[in-house]
């Protein structure tokens, strides 16, 4: 976490293979990302990573279900692949949809969903492929407090119940308080690293930087 | 607001590129048409008066006999008379046929009446000498001193080319000029456009002298005659210019759709800008005025560019034609200020009209829209029920009109019905086009996988935009398909008529009995597919003179069957004689009884008319036997191989026919001439429509390009989720191809339907049994071309879209 302009999103873009770092190395799931071609990066992303963005998360012309299937479909895993893989995917899809409470929303288009529901669809999409890491960039940035709490709870549940690693970028203390591990950034540098932080410790960490 | 306007023009210039191009092409089209028609007019009008210099009176279109009378009378009265006219004759040099049908005209004998401009050698001074047109001579490789044989059979004339000359005017030009003494032998086939009379000093005296010999001559002064011809020329050029401008209107209509779409998309993208301006205090009126000024600036720029480019292109084309084809009689281009102003006004007008509706929509933007998140990419509702009802009603009215047109054959009803049907389809576009795209979706999905499925989803997300883009292409494709199918149908109808007029490709007819081995020698010629021997004799036909009389062959003879086109062959009954239409006239008419004499026998036969076998009379075999018991081989009828060149074949046959005093009838040349004309008309119309199609493709590229800008974030998201660059490019290409193919298929269906109704309503009454003939190859080419063009239209936008890195795309505003 960190304030605006601290470099959180840039760091995440580099970690997630959306952008190439100008220096240093990035290793995700045992794979060195720097020096990979655009196509290799793209394939790595769709096979090993999941994404939840702040806004523009969903394609407007696709239904919620189509949006959830999108990455696996792009990778050709949904229609191609072996039968047992397809049934695994299907089972995971059902599990994720039920966990996120989206069963009765699957046929809706994004414009017919509330902000919180849209983010839940995005989370489902990120989880369904069974990625190594889910990257969430300010996932609650556009939501009211109730919806925020709901989305954070779902992210939390996916960590606890599905064993999913989630890397979240945020500048909100409440959101950061849900994490097991918090790296605090300011002006492009790491200023603190907290494990199992409480609200107070986070305030202190940010305050120390501010002082 | 001026700062806003200027800044907006600066920022959005590139996005207006396609709209600008569409208007510029339309304006260029107008100016080039004006330049070319002015040059053609100038070239045709120039020098019309020169052949009549020094004349006191001009007789318009006398018969050949009247002209001969006048030319003879002038000599007796000490006056001068000369004619401008032609006869079409084959010209042979040695064994080499120079031209199977060259126009032969007169060169006056008197030195001060020769109107041809001598370029080399001298004028003919005695019979047997000829003057050749310098351009025709250059094309055929004729030089001064060459010996030519003009005409065939008994009328053939041997001449020496003594000079080369140019004609001052297209209306007096011939390929070869000879003296009247030589020309008069072809009096039967001579067409005289005018006779000039000089003598008596003034018009009245000359007119009186002419009337003495030809009482009902159409007399005019030289000035009046020249003005009369100029007026005719002007009218003809005007008609052509109007036809071409009709295609300009179609192109501009397409341009309106493209510009309208551009503005609609741009304004949708700028909704937040407009709302922000409203927030900071711009009134609605200020906002509308600002965007209208923007469209005016666009129109004015296009008008200036278009007139400039058009002038350059027009003058360049005219200069090119003058330099490359000096014989083409292209004058100087002179585009009047009126044309330029009109072209510019049309360009500006079209832009303003096209921008009018979208600018009205700008007014409705509420200031609050600036504060809401950007939702320009969310799907909009498509067509209301009212639109569907209106569209269906218009289509129904149009179809009713078409049905009425088929029933009554009424031309205006046909046009109105077609226009209404098309308009209805355009109104239904936002429903129809997306439905078709959805129907085609599974195909692209199967072919291209997820990229294809996304493409078909993208193609229908904004039904109005999709429909407008498709409509622009629809117009061009519908018209092209209709023209191609209509032309193919007319061609087959015409071809049936040609079968009747020219049942044989070539006929070699002897003046007397020809050697028996002629059949074998003709059959051996390259390009001859089949031959049939025809028996006959030479007879005197009262009122015509010596003429070959042939026994009409019967179609039941397999040799004849193999030679004749179609299923009909004129079969005169016993006691009848079929004479070629050319031989019938004042002296003999259909239904007359004429005496036909051969070898001391005489028969009286009833006359009927026919054509297609050359200058011979046809009788039944029994009648021929009564005329001449020993009738031998007199003619050989020839069927040319498919694709044989009429000139080459005629040359080879002439080389065989000449030495045995036989005449050649070339029906194949007529047939290929008609084919060529149809080809030229089809090519010309399709070429002119091509400009409308070109503008439409610019429109597709434009819509796609602007949509790509709009969907930047979406593409970034797709890339983040695992769409490779290639898949992204493929997705956009598939979207463009889907759009263009759907528009093309819809257009082809409409076009074929229109062609069918047109054939039923217009061609069928004229040529019984004419049906719709579909040129499948050409239609497939149209679809393939538009698919490829759609692919090309996607190249630039998809490259631009794929270049953006996912992270950069996500950070887009």
Interface residues (C-beta under 8 A of the other chain):
Chain A: X9 X13 X16 X18 X19 X38 X39 X42 X43 X45 X46 X47 X51 X53 X55 X56 X57 X59 X60 X61 X62 X70 X71 X73 X74 X75 X76 X109 X110 X111 X125 X142
Chain B: X373 X375 X377 X378 X379 X449 X450 X453 X454 X457 X458 X460 X461 X713 X714 X717 X718 X719 X720 X721 X722 X723 X724 X725 X726 X727 X805 X806 X807 X808 X810 X811
